[in-house]
Every structure is written in structure tokens, then in C-alpha cells.
């Protein structure tokens, strides 16, 4: 009986997700990251931007040459386009370099 309830709940969740996905999915040009992935990112505020590194909340991180950098709308940016005082969410590679960075431009 419990298994049937769980299975029915999974079917309902899959249906709701399938129906709502076109509504919440980003436009074709923007590539948004899943919320679960962003939840594992570190956060901070951009203090300084250099040619191959960035200082976030007082700590300087090297940025990999092939790092994916984008704004909160999913538009890709170059490192030099990141504004100071932007809120940042970032992922560190095993070597401690930033391999993915999402910034929210200050308003």
C-alpha cells in the first residue's frame, strides 16, 4: 500500500513537471542552471576582477580559461564584463579554481 502511494505520487509529480515545464523553462537563447546545482555553489560579493582571477568576499580565486560565466538570466559573459559589487554564486573545481560563475548585476 505504501509503495502504491509512493508510485502514484511519483506519477503525479512527473505529470505536473511535464505540464509546467514549458511554462517555467527559459527561452531558447538562455541556458539556466538547475536550482539543485546552484544550491551547491558558494556565494559572495565581487570585490575585484583581474585578467584571470576574481576576488569574491575577500578571497581571490583563479578562473579557469574555459569557465562558464553567466549572468542571472543565463546570458554568457566574459570575465571582464563582471561588475564590482555583483552577487556571485560559483563552483570550484577539484584544484580550487572557479569553473562556473553566475553573477547578479547590482541594481
N, C-alpha and C positions, 0 to 999 in steps of 0.2 A: 504494500500500500504506500509506504514512504517512497519507494523507488518510482512508483507511478506518478506521485505528486511531483517529484523532482523532474521526471521526464516531461510531464505536462508543463511545468514551469519553464523548462529549457525551451520547449517548443514555442510557448507564448513569447518568451524573451527574444528568440530568433525571429519570430514574426514581426514583433514591434520594431526591432532593429532594422529588419529588411524593409519595412514600410516607411520608417522615418529616415533612413539613410539618405535618400535623395534630397530630403529637406535640410538636413544638417551637414551634408557633405560639402566641402569647399568647392569653389569654382575650378574649372579645368586647369587654369594657369597657376593656381596656388596649391602648394603641397603641404597641408597641415600635418603636424605630428600628433600621434595618438596621445590622449591625456595620460595613459598609463606610463608611456615613455617619458613624458615631461615630468611626471611625479618623481622619477628617479634622478632628475637633474639637480645640480647645485644652483643656488640663486645668489644674487648680489647686485650691486650697482656699479656701473662702469666708471672708473676713476681716470683712466688714461688709455689711449690707443697708440700703439707703436707699429712699426712696419711688419713685424712677425710675432708680436705678443700683445697682450691686453692686461691691464690691471683692473681687477674686479674686487671691490670691497677691501682694498689694501693689499691684495695678493696678486703678484704678476704670474700669468700663465702664458706659456708658448702656445701659439695657434698653429696647428698642422697646416701645411700648404694646401692640402685638399679638404680642409674643414668645411662643413656645410654651415654657412652663416645666413640667417634669415631674420626678417622682422616678424612681429606677432601676427601678421596677415599671411605669412608664408612666402613673401617675396624675397628672393635671394639678394644678398648684399655682399659687397666687398668689405674687408676688414676696415679700410679707411673710411667707409660710409657709416660706421657705427658712431653714434653721438655720445658725448660725455653725459653722465647722469642718467643714462638709459638703464632700466631694469633689465637684468640679464638672467637667463637660465642657460646652463651649459653642462655638457657632458665631458668628462675626462677619459682619455684613453688609458690603457694599462701603464703607459710611460708617463702619465701625468699631464699630457698636452690636451688642449681643447680640440675635440674632433667634431663637435656640434655646438652651435651657439644660436640662441633665439633672443632677440632684443625687443623690448617695448620702448618705442621712442617717447621721450618726455613730451608731455602736453603743455 
